[in-house]
Amino acid sequence: MIDLKAYGIVMWDESKIASFRRTLLNWYDREKRDLPWRRTKNPYKIWISEIMLQQTQVQTVIPYYERFLDCFPTVTDLAAADEEKLLKAWEGLGYYSRVRNMQKAARQIVEEYQGHFPANYEQIAQLKGIGPYTAGAIASIAFDLPEPAVDGNVMRVLSRLFEIDYDIGQPKNRKIFQALMEILIDPNRPGDFNQALMDLGSDIESAKNPRPEESPVRFFSAAYLNGTMDKYPIKRPKKKPQPVQIQAFIIRNETGDYLLEKNKNSRLLEGFWSFPLMETSFIVQPLTLFDDSADSLRETLFQKKVFEEQYQISPSWSDRHFSQLKHVFSHRKWQIELTEGLLAAADIQESETVRWVSAADFVNYPFAAPQQKILDEYLKHDND
């Protein structure tokens, strides 16, 4: 364990630690939310919830969690799942590497542990896609092991409790918070202790609009007592995502089917179906009365020509106007222009990655959020 004094942190004595545990857990017993994954000790179900809750709000997760378990009730079902069925069950949650890693981990469990979820921290942490936080959460909640689960919410609370002058966004500083939690965690109720700190950090002591006067542990908090709540936690702002212009081609044939393409060549949205998409070099700005859109028009005409050559078709291009769409990933911000084309004959050679699909069959294809936005915008104008 690291020397906390070297980081300017003076640990409480045993009586204060015991008082802190009681205060926090008494609050949790009164105020904890009734969530479906808190009604079970099944490590598989707890694991599913923890992965879904990464970068996703609780209320959004609940219906996904319940549907996912209906589709894949056991780790064996998840390991054997078809990719498109798996992506369809996850559709809309984003960060799709999470569910792919879950399936890889499920296959590890089947192959290495005969389908039984490993019951100690070290083995859990060896599973694909499971880091120290998730391993600690599963170990403490499902198996009552005194393992800390240190996420951003927990680091925020600890930063204020001890006025920690280290950036919580720097991975190298995580060891400070891990060492603190190893001392503070309640050995008798480790899962509840971890969840109590998570709840506290996500609500009352949230990053935006915290309510420090309502915190059950405010009188343990050095930042509260010293009037420095606005200083902690220390965290540098994230880099802004880079803008990328995307041209979406909505192509219909004479029977009303749409041309869909499966993304097989990129880690971003790999495995999902969409209208054909093409990254362009020209970033289209919102038009004003004084804009000269000649450059934009030339770029669009060029992309249409490239599309025709790539797919060996010559659609009749529509002049209908659609609103520009935006979709933000963690590192990219897509600005999406829609272009509609009609074909007199469906003369594309269909394959595993390119096919004509009726609108009624869209429900059977996994669509990522950008595709759903494109479809919604298009359908708003479908009867124009």
Secondary structure, 3 states (H helix, E strand, C coil): CCCHHHHCCCCCCHHHHHHHHHHHHHHHHHHCCCCHHHHCCCHHHHHHHHHHCCCCCHHHHHHHHHHHHHHCCCHHHHHCCCHHHHHHHHCCCCCCHHHHHHHHHHHHHHHHHCCCCCCCHHHHHCCCCCCHHHHHHHHHHHHCCCCCCCCHHHHHHHHHHHCCCCCCCCHHHHHHHHHHHHHHCCCCCHHHHHHHHHHHHHCCCCCCCCCHHHCCCHHHCHHHHHCCHHHCCCCCCCCCCEEEEEEEEEEECCCCCEEEEECCCCCCCCCCEECCEEEECCCCCCCCCCCCCHHHHHHHHHHHHHHHHHHCCCCEECCCCCCCEEEECCCEEEEEEEEEEECCCCCCCCCCCEEEECHHHHHHCCCCHHHHHHHHHHHHCCCC
